[in-house]
Amino acid sequence: MIQRLKGNESGAALMIVLFIVVLVSIVGTAMLSTTTYGLQNVVKTTKEQEEFYRAEGAIEIVLSEMSNYKNASTGSSGPFAYLKEVTGTRSYNIGGKDVRVDLLLPSNFSTLTPSVSTKTLSVTLEARYKNNSVLIRKVALIIAYSANPLTETKNPYNIYNYDAFLGANKGSYDRTKFGPITMMNYDTIVSSLASGNTIDSIDKHDLDRDMDYTFPSGVTRIQTIRLSGKNTKIIIPNDAIVYVKEIDLKGSGQNTQIVVNGALIVDELHHGGSSIVQVNSGIIVRNAHADSNAFEINGDAKGISCSLLPVACQQINGTQAKNQYTSTIQPASINFSTNR
């Protein structure tokens, strides 16, 4: 009888042990599953954080580039000029990974009409680690911009052929001041000139010693200008265009001077002796010849007024008169968001 009771107790103990083993297994499995799930979440969160910070960094770079943008050749600066002149999707390597930034602009952005009055433009930047990234960092912002038309040609000196000045002792022409004008059609500029005053010639016999001669406003066409010595000075005012077939300047020990404040267009320029050409605006010359090592070119060299000779602005600057853009980001408009 006693042995039979002991057998029953042994069976109950086995059941208890099995129950405990099953319970521990269930709890262990649950804990392992929880730990694995938690680890997966940590890994996923870490990856998302990495993507977030990379995207955030790329956007910060673009915002900095936009704010500090400056085009030395056009004079335009700021975010609006950046968007106009830096096109396409941007890509930045951050933490060894390439991050893409898309510039989302209004559909009419390319056709926006420049204006001297301030306008606003809504822009959205989207940054993502890769094309199928689950995380996209966005920033929406407003840019205030204005466009000021260029008032002068970009290049004050525009010479078709300056080979004559490449040899030694060929005067004080500074080759670096002669802008490239391969896009400029000299004949187009000449043919665009309106009719105006016509003068056959001006030579040393027409001017007394120490005399100044000032051209009238508008367009003047003249066959030849031949001056030598006598401290004579010819002045082209800022509202005058003078087109000359041939200019022959010599000093002969005393200065002969041409002062260009408007526009001087010359087929053939012979510059020699102690003569001086003072270019405060700009000159356009088909062929220039250096005939001595004593002549001088000086002046402010600001360029030709676009209002005076629009076709020169179009030819010298490329395809059309340019605009200088200035703009700023309105800080209060910046709005970050994230898509997951």
Secondary structure per residue as TSV (DSSP state, phi and psi in degrees):
chain	resnum	aa	ss	phi	psi
A	1	M	-	360.0	-44.7
A	2	I	H	-64.0	-42.1
A	3	Q	H	-64.4	-35.4
A	4	R	H	-65.6	-38.7
A	5	L	H	-64.7	-40.7
A	6	K	H	-62.3	-38.0
A	7	G	H	-63.8	-39.7
A	8	N	H	-62.9	-41.1
A	9	E	H	-64.8	-37.3
A	10	S	H	-64.3	-39.9
A	11	G	H	-65.4	-39.3
A	12	A	H	-65.7	-40.5
A	13	A	H	-63.0	-39.3
A	14	L	H	-63.8	-39.6
A	15	M	H	-63.3	-40.6
A	16	I	H	-64.4	-43.1
A	17	V	H	-62.8	-44.6
A	18	L	H	-61.6	-40.9
A	19	F	H	-60.9	-43.8
A	20	I	H	-64.8	-41.3
A	21	V	H	-62.4	-44.4
A	22	V	H	-62.8	-42.9
A	23	L	H	-62.6	-45.9
A	24	V	H	-62.5	-39.4
A	25	S	H	-62.6	-44.0
A	26	I	H	-62.8	-47.0
A	27	V	H	-63.2	-42.5
A	28	G	H	-63.8	-43.4
A	29	T	H	-61.5	-42.7
A	30	A	H	-63.1	-43.0
A	31	M	H	-65.8	-41.0
A	32	L	H	-63.8	-42.9
A	33	S	H	-62.6	-43.5
A	34	T	H	-62.6	-43.4
A	35	T	H	-63.4	-44.2
A	36	T	H	-62.7	-44.8
A	37	Y	H	-62.4	-42.1
A	38	G	H	-64.2	-39.2
A	39	L	H	-65.7	-41.1
A	40	Q	H	-61.6	-40.9
A	41	N	H	-62.8	-41.7
A	42	V	H	-62.1	-45.2
A	43	V	H	-62.1	-45.6
A	44	K	H	-63.2	-43.9
A	45	T	H	-63.6	-39.7
A	46	T	H	-62.6	-43.9
A	47	K	H	-63.4	-43.1
A	48	E	H	-63.7	-39.6
A	49	Q	H	-63.5	-40.9
A	50	E	H	-62.2	-45.7
A	51	E	H	-61.6	-42.2
A	52	F	H	-59.8	-49.8
A	53	Y	H	-69.0	-34.2
A	54	R	H	-64.9	-46.3
A	55	A	H	-63.6	-41.4
A	56	E	H	-61.1	-43.9
A	57	G	H	-63.1	-41.1
A	58	A	H	-63.4	-41.7
A	59	I	H	-64.5	-40.8
A	60	E	H	-61.4	-38.1
A	61	I	H	-64.1	-45.3
A	62	V	H	-63.0	-44.1
A	63	L	H	-60.0	-39.9
A	64	S	H	-66.8	-43.2
A	65	E	H	-61.1	-42.4
A	66	M	H	-63.4	-45.0
A	67	S	H	-68.1	-34.2
A	68	N	H	-99.6	7.2
A	69	Y	-	-66.6	136.9
A	70	K	B	-149.3	125.3
A	71	N	-	-103.4	108.9
A	72	A	T	-64.5	-31.4
A	73	S	T	-77.2	-30.8
A	74	T	T	-104.4	-18.6
A	75	G	-	82.8	-1.7
A	76	S	-	-76.5	149.7
A	77	S	B	-149.0	164.0
A	78	G	H	90.3	179.3
A	79	P	H	-65.3	-34.7
A	80	F	H	-66.3	-43.8
A	81	A	H	-63.4	-37.5
A	82	Y	H	-58.7	-46.9
A	83	L	H	-67.6	-32.3
A	84	K	H	-71.3	-38.7
A	85	E	H	-107.1	-19.5
A	86	V	S	-109.8	97.1
A	87	T	-	-101.5	164.5
A	88	G	S	88.9	173.1
A	89	T	-	-71.8	138.2
A	90	R	E	-96.1	149.5
A	91	S	E	-136.1	134.0
A	92	Y	E	-133.3	138.3
A	93	N	E	-92.3	112.9
A	94	I	E	-126.3	120.6
A	95	G	T	62.1	32.8
A	96	G	T	80.7	2.9
A	97	K	E	-121.2	142.0
A	98	D	E	-83.1	127.9
A	99	V	E	-114.4	128.7
A	100	R	E	-94.8	136.8
A	101	V	E	-123.4	119.8
A	102	D	E	-96.5	133.6
A	103	L	E	-97.5	109.4
A	104	L	E	-96.5	111.4
A	105	L	-	-114.4	159.1
A	106	P	-	-59.1	151.0
A	107	S	T	-62.2	-25.6
A	108	N	T	-95.9	14.2
A	109	F	G	-59.0	-43.2
A	110	S	G	-67.8	-19.4
A	111	T	G	-107.6	10.8
A	112	L	-	-59.9	132.8
A	113	T	-	-84.4	123.5
A	114	P	-	-61.9	149.8
A	115	S	-	-151.4	148.5
A	116	V	S	-76.0	-17.7
A	117	S	S	-81.4	151.3
A	118	T	-	-75.2	134.2
A	119	K	E	-126.1	173.2
A	120	T	E	-124.8	154.0
A	121	L	E	-140.0	129.1
A	122	S	E	-91.8	129.8
A	123	V	E	-131.8	144.6
A	124	T	E	-125.3	133.4
A	125	L	E	-109.9	134.3
A	126	E	E	-123.8	124.9
A	127	A	E	-117.4	137.8
A	128	R	E	-148.2	149.4
A	129	Y	S	-68.9	-38.1
A	130	K	S	-155.1	172.1
A	131	N	T	-59.0	-37.6
A	132	N	T	-100.0	22.8
A	133	S	-	-62.3	138.6
A	134	V	S	-81.2	-9.8
A	135	L	-	-120.1	127.0
A	136	I	E	-125.6	121.0
A	137	R	E	-95.5	128.0
A	138	K	E	-121.2	151.6
A	139	V	E	-141.6	126.6
A	140	A	E	-104.4	138.8
A	141	L	E	-152.0	165.3
A	142	I	E	-119.2	132.3
A	143	I	E	-110.2	129.3
A	144	A	E	-96.9	126.0
A	145	Y	E	-138.1	158.2
A	146	S	E	-146.1	156.0
A	147	A	E	-125.7	123.6
A	148	N	E	-108.6	119.7
A	149	P	E	-62.8	143.2
A	150	L	-	-62.3	135.0
A	151	T	-	-97.4	-10.5
A	152	E	B	-141.3	160.4
A	153	T	-	-65.0	154.1
A	154	K	S	-69.4	-30.5
A	155	N	-	-116.5	125.3
A	156	P	S	-77.2	-35.9
A	157	Y	E	-107.2	125.1
A	158	N	E	-134.6	95.6
A	159	I	E	-112.8	128.8
A	160	Y	E	-68.2	-41.4
A	161	N	E	-136.7	104.6
A	162	Y	-	-109.5	22.6
A	163	D	G	-59.9	-29.3
A	164	A	G	-62.0	-17.6
A	165	F	G	-101.9	7.4
A	166	L	S	-87.8	-17.4
A	167	G	S	-79.1	174.0
A	168	A	T	-73.9	153.4
A	169	N	T	53.8	43.8
A	170	K	-	-112.6	40.5
A	171	G	-	85.1	-172.0
A	172	S	S	-102.9	21.1
A	173	Y	-	-61.4	130.2
A	174	D	-	-99.8	109.7
A	175	R	G	-59.3	-30.3
A	176	T	G	-66.3	-16.4
A	177	K	G	-87.9	-5.9
A	178	F	B	-92.7	107.1
A	179	G	-	-72.5	151.9
A	180	P	-	-68.4	129.8
A	181	I	-	-130.5	33.5
A	182	T	T	-60.6	-22.1
A	183	M	T	-86.1	-7.1
A	184	M	-	-91.3	131.1
A	185	N	-	-100.7	105.9
A	186	Y	H	-58.6	-44.5
A	187	D	H	-63.8	-33.8
A	188	T	H	-64.3	-40.9
A	189	I	H	-65.6	-44.3
A	190	V	H	-63.8	-44.7
A	191	S	H	-68.5	-19.3
A	192	S	T	-79.7	-11.5
A	193	L	-	-68.2	133.0
A	194	A	-	-72.1	159.8
A	195	S	-	-67.2	149.4
A	196	G	-	-161.6	-143.7
A	197	N	E	-69.2	146.3
A	198	T	E	-127.2	126.4
A	199	I	E	-127.8	136.2
A	200	D	E	-69.7	-52.6
A	201	S	E	-164.5	159.5
A	202	I	E	-129.3	124.6
A	203	D	E	-133.9	-178.1
A	204	K	T	-63.2	-20.6
A	205	H	T	-79.2	-17.1
A	206	D	T	-84.5	-16.1
A	207	L	S	-120.0	133.7
A	208	D	-	-76.9	166.1
A	209	R	T	-59.3	140.1
A	210	D	T	60.1	23.8
A	211	M	-	-92.2	142.3
A	212	D	E	-104.5	136.3
A	213	Y	E	-121.1	124.1
A	214	T	E	-112.3	126.5
A	215	F	-	-71.1	151.7
A	216	P	-	-75.0	168.6
A	217	S	S	-64.1	160.3
A	218	G	E	84.7	-159.3
A	219	V	E	-94.8	132.9
A	220	T	E	-125.0	127.5
A	221	R	E	-105.5	132.3
A	222	I	E	-141.6	141.4
A	223	Q	E	-73.7	-55.4
A	224	T	E	-142.0	149.4
A	225	I	E	-128.0	117.4
A	226	R	E	-128.6	110.7
A	227	L	E	-127.3	146.2
A	228	S	E	-151.2	111.9
A	229	G	S	70.0	-164.2
A	230	K	T	71.5	12.6
A	231	N	T	54.1	35.6
A	232	T	-	-83.0	152.6
A	233	K	E	-137.9	130.3
A	234	I	E	-109.1	130.5
A	235	I	E	-117.5	128.5
A	236	I	E	-106.5	105.5
A	237	P	-	-68.1	169.4
A	238	N	T	-70.4	-8.7
A	239	D	T	-110.8	21.0
A	240	A	E	-123.8	144.1
A	241	I	E	-119.0	125.4
A	242	V	E	-118.0	120.2
A	243	Y	E	-108.8	121.9
A	244	V	E	-124.9	135.5
A	245	K	E	-69.0	-44.8
A	246	E	E	-148.5	132.8
A	247	I	E	-120.2	131.0
A	248	D	E	-128.2	108.2
A	249	L	E	-112.5	131.3
A	250	K	E	-138.8	151.1
A	251	G	-	-96.6	-41.7
A	252	S	T	53.5	43.2
A	253	G	T	89.4	-17.7
A	254	Q	S	-129.9	142.2
A	255	N	-	-64.2	138.6
A	256	T	-	-117.4	132.8
A	257	Q	E	-135.5	138.5
A	258	I	E	-117.0	126.9
A	259	V	E	-110.2	118.3
A	260	V	E	-107.5	107.2
A	261	N	S	-106.1	-19.1
A	262	G	S	-103.2	-114.1
A	263	A	E	-135.3	131.5
A	264	L	E	-117.9	123.0
A	265	I	E	-120.5	125.0
A	266	V	E	-134.7	133.4
A	267	D	E	-72.7	-51.6
A	268	E	E	-132.3	121.5
A	269	L	E	-116.8	118.9
A	270	H	E	-109.6	119.0
A	271	H	E	-122.7	116.2
A	272	G	-	-151.6	-172.2
A	273	G	T	59.0	-145.0
A	274	S	T	-102.0	31.7
A	275	S	-	-76.5	158.2
A	276	I	E	-131.3	133.0
A	277	V	E	-114.6	114.7
A	278	Q	E	-100.7	109.3
A	279	V	E	-104.0	99.4
A	280	N	S	-88.6	-20.2
A	281	S	S	-114.9	-98.4
A	282	G	E	-158.2	157.8
A	283	I	E	-129.0	149.2
A	284	I	E	-125.0	117.9
A	285	V	E	-128.2	131.6
A	286	R	E	-74.7	-52.7
A	287	N	E	-133.3	127.9
A	288	A	E	-120.0	142.4
A	289	H	E	-131.2	130.8
A	290	A	E	-95.3	115.7
A	291	D	-	-104.7	2.3
A	292	S	-	-161.5	-178.2
A	293	N	S	-112.5	19.3
A	294	A	S	-114.3	-11.4
A	295	F	-	-72.2	169.2
A	296	E	E	-143.4	142.5
A	297	I	E	-120.9	129.6
A	298	N	E	-145.2	-167.5
A	299	G	S	118.0	177.1
A	300	D	-	-75.9	-27.3
A	301	A	-	52.1	51.6
A	302	K	-	-81.4	-24.2
A	303	G	-	111.3	163.4
A	304	I	-	-83.2	138.3
A	305	S	B	-63.9	130.1
A	306	C	T	-67.7	-29.5
A	307	S	T	-72.3	-25.8
A	308	L	T	-79.5	-43.0
A	309	L	-	-139.6	75.6
A	310	P	H	-56.0	-38.2
A	311	V	H	-64.0	-29.5
A	312	A	H	-67.0	-39.7
A	313	C	H	-62.5	-42.9
A	314	Q	H	-65.2	-42.2
A	315	Q	H	-73.3	-47.6
A	316	I	H	-72.7	-34.5
A	317	N	T	-89.1	0.0
A	318	G	S	120.8	-104.0
A	319	T	S	-107.5	-27.3
A	320	Q	S	-161.0	164.7
A	321	A	-	-61.3	132.0
A	322	K	-	-88.8	169.0
A	323	N	E	-122.9	144.9
A	324	Q	E	-97.7	120.6
A	325	Y	E	-96.7	134.1
A	326	T	E	-124.0	142.2
A	327	S	E	-161.5	161.4
A	328	T	E	-143.4	153.1
A	329	I	E	-84.6	132.7
A	330	Q	-	-82.2	108.1
A	331	P	G	-55.4	-38.4
A	332	A	G	-66.9	-15.9
A	333	S	G	-88.3	-11.6
A	334	I	-	-68.1	124.2
A	335	N	E	-137.4	109.6
A	336	F	E	-88.1	146.6
A	337	S	E	-153.1	162.7
A	338	T	E	-135.4	132.0
A	339	N	E	-104.1	132.1
A	340	R	-	-122.9	360.0
